[in-house]
Amino acid sequence: MPRRLTPADLLRTAGLGVTGRPQRTGLAALGVALGIASLVALTGAAASNHAELLRAFDALGADLAVVRPGVGPDREPVPLPDAAPEAIARHDGVDLVGVFETAPPGADVRRTDLVPATETGGLTVAVARPDVLAAVGAELDSGRWFDDATRAMPVTVLGSTAASRLGVEQAGGRVWIAGQWHGVLGVLADSGLAGGVIDTAAILGDRWVRDAFGDEDGVGQIAEVYVRAEPGRVEEVREVLASAARPGAPHLVSVTGLSDLVTARETTDDALAALGLALGGIALLVGGVGIANTMVVAVLERRGEIGLRRALGARPGQIAAQFVTEAVALSALGGAAGLALGVAAAAVIAWSSGQSVVIPQAALLAGPAASIAVGALAGLHPAVRAARVPPTTALRAT
């Protein structure tokens, strides 16, 4: 054996050690593969979800805030003043204002009056003024929106989800809302982040609802005011919305923005990503222990080989380098498999949710790096143990 062990020699001998027992190699690499797969898959899923959220956020607009009634000392909602929308619209920096009013109590929407009242499919009834469409930034898929005439008629505009669940593909026809038939005036396209309000709603005109139900149980009161600020001024506008809506008691007004939703969603994504990293770390630790165990067994089984190499002139450092290289190769094999598995899993998760696949470059680099580091650490103790085996003792073990 040459006195100098070249990198090519190390790789060749490590390859022989790894491929010599394929079943044991596969089991040892499995733990590392699962750890890397968990790290890449969950990090990729969180990144894909975050990218989709930002896409929807940008599509709807980052300059939107929502004003709602606050809660009084008795923990009951305090209605907004009727003049609140006009007062908000006059404020500097406000571009558009749209108002949703309180829906009739117990109002439901069904395909026909023959469908049981309890089977609403999770749909709601909303009451809107004509200015809502522009303020929210929603678009029509078919039909038209309310105008001064149709806002006083028994017609409805359906959100995209509501239309789908009711089996309505386009404007025309009719649906059963609040105990009577309403013509379908229009159908909205998917509205992104505003979908919590209108995607699952059958929207009625404000004048029609007030004429049909009067002022019973808060009908006609302001439920939400959507405020679209001029570009780049949403934070400035948000700071004064409460006082503009209720000058004498701004603490009785709730003001939120879509950025709050993004922040909350990001917090959830970060928590899930942290959990994924923790699970991946545990799996990597288990994989490292498995590799260390495999290498310890390999040292015991190959004492004769170690003794022969030492007798032919191999130094202890060369023996140690050989076993560390084998451990790194074994771990790198698991890391490569885990990387491929993690990317595939992240893609499946994203595609099943209708999202684009986004995998951070850091995760793609960290996966292989982590597997190599785990292999080096796992192989260190067995390598030192192999290097310390006396040649005569090792040869007697043959």
N, C-alpha and C positions, 0 to 999 in steps of 0.2 A: 504494500500500500504506500502511495507517495506520502512524503513527509508533509506536503502542503495539500490541503483539501480545498479545491477550487469551488466557487459557487455552483458550477455545473455539476461537480461531483456531489455536492450537498443535495441539489435538486433531484439528481438521479437516484441517490440512495433513499431520499425521502419519498420519492414516488414509488419505489419498490416496497417500502414499509407500509405506505397507505393502501396500495393496491393488492398487497399480499393477502389480506383478510377482508374482502369486500363487505361481508355481512357486519362484522364488527365496526368497520369504517362507517358504514351507513348509519348504524345506530348511534355512534358517537357524534356524527355530524348532524343528526336530526335535531338535537337540542339547540345547537347554534342556528340551524336553518329556521326553526320555529321562532327563535328570538328575533332574528333579523326580519323575518316575514312580518311579525307583529309590529315591529318598529316602523317598517316601510309602509305597511298597509294602513295602519291607523293614522300615521302622519299624513299619508297621501289622502285618506278620506277626509280628514279635517281640513286640509288645504283645498281640496275640491269643493267642499261645502262652503268654505270661506270665500273662494273665488266666485261661486254662484251667488252667494249673498251680496257681494259687492257688485256683481253684474246687475242683479235686480235693483239694488240700491241706486246705482248710477242710472239705470233705465227709468226709474220712477222719479229720480231727482233728489239731490242731497239737500235741497233748500225747502223742505216741507216740515211744518210743525202742526201739532194738533192741540186745540184748546177744548177742554171738557169741563163740566161742572165739578167743583171740588166737594169736599165733605165738611159738614158743619160740626159743631161741638157734640151734637146728638148722633153723630156717625151717619147721618142721612145726607144724600146729595143735595146740594144747593143749586137750583137752576140758574143758568146764565141769564143776564138781562137781555131783553129783546134787542136792545141797541148795541149789543156787544159786537156783532159782525161789522156793522157800519163803523163803529169806533176803531176796530182793528184795521179795517180797510183804509182808513184815513192816515194811518201811521206811516211815517217815512220808512222806506225799505220794504214795504209789503207790496207784492205784485198782484196776487189773486187771493180771493177768499171764497170758500165754498161751505155751505151749511147743510148738515144732516139734522132733521128734527126727530123728536121722539115718536116711535111707532105706536099704533094702537095696541093696548094691552091684549095679550092672547092671540094676536094676529099670526096666522100661519099661512104657508103656501103649499099647495098640492097640485098634482097634475089635473085631477078632476075632483068633483065633490063626492065621488064614490070611494076615494081613498080615505082610510080612517084618519082622523085628526091627529092621532099619535104618530103616524108614519110620515114625518116631514123630511126625513133624510138629512137632518141637521141644517136645513135651510132657514134663513131668517127673513124678516120683512124690514126694510129700511125706508125712510122717507127723506127725499132730497129736494133741494131747491135747484133750479137750472144751473146755478153757478158751480155746482159740485164737479162736473165733468172736467172742466178746464183746471180747476184748482188741484184736483187729485192727480190729473195727468193720465186718466184712463182713456181708452179708445174704443170705438164701436166696431164690433165684428160684422154686424148687420143692423139694418133699421136706422132709427134716429133717437136722439136724446129729447128730453122734455123742453118745450118752449112755453111761452105764456099761455097758449091755448091748451096744449096737451097736459100741462101740469094740473089742470082742473078736471081731467077726464079719468075714467076708470081704466087706465092702461098702466103697464109696467115695463121697466127695463130690467132684464135679467143679467146677473153676473155670470161669468163664464162657467163656473162650477154649478151654479143653480140651473142654468140652461141645460147643461149636460145631464144632471140628475133628473130633471123634469122631462127629458127627451125632446127638448126644443132645439132645433138646429139653426133657426133663423127667425127673424121678425115675422109676425103674423100668427094666427092661431090665438089661443087663449089659455089661461091657467086660473085656478081657483085660489083666491087670496082673501083672507079675512071674511069668509062667508059669502063671497060673490065672485062672479067671473070678471076677469080683467084681460083686455087684449094685450098681446106682446108687442110693444112699440119698438123695442130694440134689444139686441144682445151685445154685451160688452166682451171685448177681448180680455185675456188674462191680465190682471192689473198688478202683478208683482207683490211688493210689500204692502200695498193698500188692500190686498186681497182679503185680509182679515175683516174688512168692512164690507166690501161690495162683491167679491167673487162668489160668495155663498148666499147672496141676498137677492130678493125680488124687490126692486126699488119702485116706490110709488111717488107720484107728484105731491108736493106739499099742500097745494090748494084743495086737491081732491080729498085728501085725508081730513083736512080741517072741516070741509063742508060735510063729509060723510059721518065723522065721529065727534065733531064739536071740540070742546076742550076737556073731555073726560080723561082723567088719570094722566094728565100731563101732555096730552096730544097737542102738538104745535109748539112745544117747548124746544129749545135748542139742545140737541144731544152732543154734537161735535162741530167744531169749526176748523176746517182745514185751511191752513195759511201757507201760501207759497211765497217765500221771500225772494227778493231780487238776488241774482247770483252772488254768492259769497257773503251774504248778509244775514244768514239764518240765525246765527248765534246772537247777533246784535238785536234782531227782531224778537227772538225768544225771550230775551231778558225783560222786555217791556210788555209782552202779550197779556200777562196776568193783570197788570195795572190798567192796561187799555180796556180789557174786557170788563173789569169791575174795579173802577178807580178807588172806591172806598174800602174794599176788602179783597185785595189781590190774593190773600192766603186762601180764599175760598174758590180759587180757580186752579185747575190742573193743566199744566203745559208739558207736553212731551214732543219729542222729535223722532224721526226715523233713525237718526244716529244713535238714539237710546236703544232701539231695537237691535241695531248692528252691534253695539257694545255688549248687550246681553247675550246675543248669539255668539259673539267672539269669546266671551267668558266661558260659555258652555263648551265651545269647540276646544278652547285651551285646556279645560278640565278633562275632556275626553282624550285629548292628545297626551296630556300628562299621565293619565291612566294607562294609555297604550304604551307609553315609554316605560312605565313601571313594570307592566306585564312583560314587555320585551326584555327589559333588564333582568327580570327573574328567570325568563327562559334562557337568556344568554348565560346567566350564572349556572343554571342547571347544565347547560351544554358544556360550559367550561369544566365543571366537575366531571362530567362524563368523559371528556377528552383527557383530563388528567388521569382518571382511573384507567382509561384505555392505554395510555402511555406507560403508566406504572406496570400494568400487566405485560406490556410489550418488553419493558426492560427485564422483567423476570424471565420471560420466555426466550429472550435473545441474549442471555448472559454468555452463552458460548460464542455467539457472533461478536459480542463486545470484547471478550477475552482475546479472540483471534485477531481482531483489528488492533487491539493494544499491543499484542505480541509482535505484530508486523510493523509497529512504529507509530501508530496513531496516538496523538496526544489526548489527554483528558478533555481539553477544550474542543477538539474536533469531534469527539464522541458526544459531548454536550450539544454542540452546534447541530449535529445530525438529528438528535431527538427533538430539539426545539424546532428545527425546520419541518420535521414530520408533523409535529403538533400544529404548527402554523398552516401547513398544507391541508391538514385534516379540517381545521377550523375554516380556512378559506373556501374549501369545498362546500362546507355547510353554509357559509355566508353567501356564496354564489347562488346556491339553490334557494336560500331564503330570500335573496334579493329578487330573483325571478318570481317566486311565489308571492312575495309582498306586492310587487308591481301588478301582477295579475289580479290579486285580491282587491287592491285599491281601484283598479279599472272596473271590476265587476260591481263594487259598491257604488262608484260614481255613475256608471251607466244605468244601474237599476234605479237610481234616483233622478235620471235624466240630466245629469251634470257632466261637464267636461272633466276629463281626467287631468288632475294637477298633482304632480309629485315633486316636492321641494328638492332642489339639487343637493341641499345639505343632507337630506335623508339618503339619497343615492350614494353620497360619498361616505356618510357616517356608517352605513351598514357594513360595507366591506372593511372599513377601518376598524370598526368594533370587533368584527369577527377575527381579524388578524391579531388585534391586541389580546383578545380572549385566548386565542391559540398560543400566543407567546407566553402569557402568564400561566396557562394551564400546563404547558410543556416544560416550564422552568424547573420545577421540583423533580420530575422524572429524569430530566436531562442531567441535573446535578447528581442525582442518584446513580445514573448510568456511568457518569464520568468517574465516580469514586469507587467503582467496582475494581478490585485488584485483578490484574490479568491472570495470575495463577488460579485464583478462586473461580474466575469466570471460565477458564479452560477446563477445570475439573468438573464444571456443571454440564459439559457437553457429553 
